[in-house]
């Protein structure tokens, strides 16, 4: 992976920030970036020092093999090993070792700039600075160290680092080139880092001054320029429109307190998700896309889509809502209480109060998922699909999201007559069947085709549909295949076409079938 050039475009870091804000001096940021690169503090450098097994263990949350590997590092790699222990493992290190790792930057400067803190007879890192690789390059992302690497509860202005939610959003974003992109609730800047590869202009907002300061550092370390603005929701971009909007907001559902800025919006219930969805259309260019992580309240698990459905249908936008998980109240509260690193007594009290509020509001679950919205380019009825896709390996990716809209457009603009005249092809799929033993041997009771990696790309099939999919090779019109099957089974071709077309449309929508070129 290529290394970023540090000269040229640089995101400004405000030297007038309060002394409590880390890395407020741009010269220190530039010097630190140079030192980290010189020490080999990159994804490849860390993987090389730790080795495959210790590196894989660290990714899965097991830290001690990585600590062992750094203790055994050869002399030439000891500065890199120290950086790994400080930033990734949360250890305390003696002053001499720390000084060697960061030379020529002094330890005193790093303490004054909020990178390190004195503990006992050594120093530990306050910040989490870690390499983050993409297909294009290797980046450095700056955040606060999480509860696993430090003792005590998180600060209220804690800046969250790279996590499962942020990576699921980054994976889902459509990466076609755009002129203007908005990263709403940027945090450490991880979404903006990815946007930089395909957006001419990036505006990134947050309500947390510390997050904006660290996002500026992330940008500068990677030679990127973002327009960083303070404010809630769309206040910082009033009157502006964008080709792409991404958001990983503080969507946690609660009574409306704001104990931790990264998770709590200060808006009661699921109001932050609702307001974001309801307001986003005014800030999209025609054809523009918004991709948002959201949580929504569920009062009836059998009708989980009612609330989120009302929101998206009221926008006039095309919508694809994918619920990835429906969490029960105890699981949901436990997740977020543990995330903050509070004491056992404090966590128990907060959790009990939280569950009491859930009960008063008659909340039986929290829907968690991805909302993708698109502003139609012409005046037409919006295309809205709301579904639950929870299987592993069926996560939404940028490629799949882009293909989803292309398929929806094809289905909307293609009549049944045109579809019957089209030559269709079957994508690479698996045919799976379920059978039960009977008096005459195995009796098939169900069958389905699955497109590997496709979100929700599973289609139940009967004997006729199985044969039709096998015959779709892009060579003859669909009507010809239906006529052949009707003749074979002794049924009316028109009647067979009538019952088959809805299934064909579903197969096209799931990418199991596609129109041959």
Number of C-alpha atoms within 10 A of each C-alpha: 13 10 12 15 12 15 10 8 13 20 21 19 21 14 13 9 15 10 12 11 18 23 28 24 17 19 12 15 19 19 15 19 19 13 17 20 15 11 18 18 22 22 17 13 16 20 16 12 22 23 14 10 11 20 19 16 15 17 9 9 9 13 18 13 17 26 20 12 15 22 13 14 16 11 9 9 16 19 24 25 26 25 27 22 21 23 22 21 22 21 18 20 21 15 15 10 15 21 16 15 22 20 13 11 15 14 22 13 13 18 18 16 19 18 20 22 19 17 12 10 9 15 20 24 28 22 24 24 23 21 18 15 15 10 7 11 14 18 24 25 23 28 26 25 22 21 15 13 17 16 11 11 17 19 13 15 16 21 29 20 21 18 9 9 13 18 12 16 21 23 17 22 26 21 18 13 15 17 12 19 27 29 25 27 25 28 34 27 31 25 25 27 25 17 26 17 15 16 19 13 17 25 20 28 30 26 21 20 18 22 28 24 25 25 30 28 32 26 27 24 26 24 18 23 19 24 13 20 18 17 15 17 21 18 11 18 19 10 9 11 19 25 21 29 25 26 24 23 26 22 24 27 26 21 17 15 12 16 15 17 22 24 21 21 26 20 19 15 22 20 20 24 25 19 14 19 23 17 13 22 21 15 21 23 18 15 16 21 26 25 25 25 22 26 27 25 25 22 16 13 15 8 9 21 20 15 15 22 15 11 16 24 16 11 18 20 24 22 24 21 24 24 22 19 16 22 16 15 17 15 12 17 22 16 12 14 19 15 15 21 20 17 14 11 9 13 19 14 12 16 19 14 13 19 18 12 15 21 12 8 13 13 18 18 22 23 22 20 23 22 22 24 28 25 23 19 10 8 7 10 10 17 18 16 14 16 13 18 18 16 11 9 11 17 20 22 20 17 15 20 19 15 16 20 18 12 19 18 13 17 16 9 9 12 11 15 9 11 19 19 14 21 20 24 22 21 18 12 17 12 14 12 13 11 12 10 9 9 6 6 9 11 12 12 10 13 16 17 20 21 21 16 14 20 24 21 20 20 19 16 19 13 8 15 18 15 14 20 21 11 17 21 18 17 12 16 17 23 18 15 20 24 16 13 19 18 12 9 10 9 12 13 18 13 10 15 19 11 10 15 16 12 15 23 20 16 21 23 21 23 25 24 24 23 17 14 8
